[in-house]
Structure formats: structure tokens, C-alpha cells
Amino acid sequence: MPNRLDLPSDFRWGVSTASYQIEGAVDEDGRGPSVWDTFAARPGAVRDGHTGAVACDHYHRYAEDVALMQGLGLDGYRFSIAWPRIRPTGAGPANPAGLDFYDRLVDALLAAGITPLPTLFHWDLPQALEDAGGWLNRDTAYRFAEYTAVVADRLGDRVPAWITLNEPFVHMVYGYALGIHAPGHALMLDALPAAHHQLLGHGLAASVLRERGLDVMIANNLTPVRPASTSEADQAAATAYDALHNRLFTDPILLGSYPDLSAFDVGPDLGGSVRDGDLELIAGPGLDALGVNYYNPTRIAAPTDPALPFTEAPIEGVPRTAFDWPVVPDGLRELLTGLRHRYGAALPPITITENGCSVADQPGADGTVSDPDRIDYLAGHLDALAAAVAEGVDVRGYFTWSLLDNFEWAEGFSQRFGLVHVDFETQRRTPKASYEWYGDLIAAHRALQQG
Ligand code: GBH
């Protein structure tokens, strides 16, 4: 069996974060409000009333955080750019102080030998754009392309590859269909225009990047969908769910078409949002690498409620994370080989842009943080990844979620995903056992593969 040390010699190791989850400094240097500032201020929206107002204070402590990355020996760092720092009201002139922050961060990374991999949208939309309809408004896609041009012009001389969107599925479902994330709309299937407009924004931004000679990626949260049984009803439900979760955000980019959503009573115009020529705008620029965020598989059964054509069924008999998510490392191999089978020659190289788990870890009496469950999770998933590579899937890198414990959206600070423990009272950073393990793995892989 191949294992993680057998990954190719040019395989790239990284960590991931996102702006609203770590930066804090929400009122500084001209940043405008984002939908997450507004949403987190709503009573009951976030556990314990937490907000990202301070988070990890990374805005002021980025140099210390880059030093932690350097200690891991990373090749790359995936972070996100806060759109409301760059264009505080979503339109109009750029904010120079916001651009300066990412300029300093990029230079610090390069000085540490780390390639920056920015994500342009990781859910913190300028509130002013939400006031005009957010991603339900087609106009937001054009504002996204304008903002992309501003940051690409400033950083493109030092940043080779860019991720347009993070998890447009989660943003649509949690933010627009269920209302458990910002902007907090509970529109159920009427949220679908937010899928199309994000994808249109991806396509327009991709053209802007291409024109500047930059590489284009997207980070989709993909899941292998397993029918709960071999019954026809469960299999049909699984096919419907797979179309909504996986294909809706990948087919238009790689194949130039939307999947069949007729099981949802949704036509090919996604609620009237798709116009002539849009699919060409989405697929036309192409994709240099597909970013895959993987956490767990999904088990789907026939519907119990007539409103939707599926129901989620629990995955039993496997370990669970502190967040209660099932731990199924082989699901990553299943997902990757499935993508290769589905898209064939249309599938670009893959980078794992997120994978990790929440562990309820706290410093012990001696001050160290022991997180064996995270080490098991990462080791298992990296071995599954190596198995997929051995089966012929072209995977170029792995970015674990996350460098730091951070603001975990609706869960506030209660779920800890970091390789580095953060004390949110003192901002003290303590590398966990998993940090040492990951750094040792990177060094061992390099020594073995590069001699
Ligand atoms: C990502 O979302 C985000 O990009 C990132 O910002 C976030 O902090 C990180 O992951 C950790 O949450 O119902 O048991 O099957 C991940 C989105 C949505 C992944 C729900 C797993 C299903 C768990 N996820 N999900 S389960």
C-alpha cells in the first residue's frame, strides 16, 4: 500500500485560513462592514454571541503567524482577502491601507520561502453589496470581477495562482437556503440564483486573472455521495443530492453545462438567473487546478419530507470529530478517483485546499497541547490521498485546515481546527503535537523524495 511518504517529489505542502476567521481588526484602516459583522451581531446567530471582531488578531500578528508557518517548512499558504478591506462599500475607489496589508503579508511569506495562494471570496461580502441583494443580484458578479482586478494588479507580480471562490455550495446553502450563516436568508430552493451568480462571478474573475497571466483555481467542498442502500429510491435520491452538492458547482466550469436538477423541480435556468452566454463566461477561461475541500462522505436515502428529493442518513460505526462529523479517510480516495472517472480529460490537476478536523484540545498542566485524534485524522487522509495518486489521480498539493484555532462561523470559538492552539483571551499561540507531526512529515517527505 502506498503511503503519504510516497507522494510525488514536487508535491506541495500548505495550510489554509480565511480572513474573517482570523484577522480581527474589523474597524481598522478603512475596512467596511461585511455580512459576517452584521450576522454575528444578531442575537442567537453565533454560539455564545461570539464575533470575528478580534478573532486571532492576525491583522496585527501576521509576522508571528508567518514565522509559525516557516517553522513547519511549508511550500504554500492559502489565506483569503477580505473584500471589504479592498473596496469598503463594494464599489468605488480601492482602499490603499487594505491593499497594503496584503502586500505586507505577501512579502513576509515570500521572505519565508512560502508561496501565497489567496482566495478572493471566503464569505465576507461587503455589507453594502448585500444591501443591494448580495449574490441574489447578478450585479454582484460584476463587482467581484472589478475587485479581482484591483487586487490582481497590486499582487499579481508576486502571486502566481488565485482561488476565486471558497465553497460556493456551503455559502449558498448555509447563507441563502437555510439562513445559518451570513447573510442569513432561509429561501430553500429559491436560493439557487446565488449559485449561478457566484459561478458567473468566478467566470468573470477568471477572465480578469487570465488577462494578467495568472493561474485560476476554485475551492469546492466536494463529498462522495453514498446511497443508504441499493434500493432504487435511495440511489435516485443519492443522484439528486450529488447533482446539487457536487455537480452544480463543478460541471459548469469543467463541462460548460449545469447538471439535471429536475428532481428538485428546477429547470436549466436555475430560477430564471441563467442568461444566454453565461455558461461560456463560466467555462471559457478554464481552470488550472481544481481545489478540493474534503471533510467527510455523505450518506443519502429516499426523502421522508416531500419538499426535497433526498434525506441525509447518518454514517454509523466510524470515529467522529469534536464537531460530530464522521471520520472516513477512504472517502477522500473514493472522491478523487470518482472525479477522475466523472470528468476524464476535462479534469485539471487537483489541490486539496482544505482537510482537517475539530478536536476539543486544551493545554495540559505542562503547557503542551496533545491532539492525537488530529494526527490520526491527517495521517489517514494523507495515506488515502497517496492511494488515489497511485491509482492515477493527479494531485499536486495538500493544504490542511487550519493553521490556527479560529472563528468557526456559527460555532464561534467552540470548535478548534488549528495545528496551533490559540488562547483567545491572551492571543498566545501554542503549537500542538499535530504541528510538530506535520512539520516532521514535510521534512521526512522532502528528505526521502528529494534526497
Ligand atoms: C469549511 O467548510 C470552510 O471553508 C471553513 O471556513 C471552515 O472553517 C471549515 O471548513 C471547517 O468547518 O453533517 O457531519 O456530514 C466546511 C463545510 C459543511 C464540511 C458541513 C462538513 C458536513 C458534516 N462543511 N459538513 S456532517
Boltz pocket constraint, residues with backbone or C-beta under 6 A from the ligand:
constraints:
  - pocket:
      binder: B
      contacts: [[A, 18], [A, 21], [A, 166], [A, 167], [A, 170], [A, 221], [A, 293], [A, 295], [A, 296], [A, 297], [A, 298], [A, 323], [A, 324], [A, 325], [A, 326], [A, 354], [A, 401], [A, 407], [A, 408], [A, 409], [A, 417]]
      max_distance: 6.0
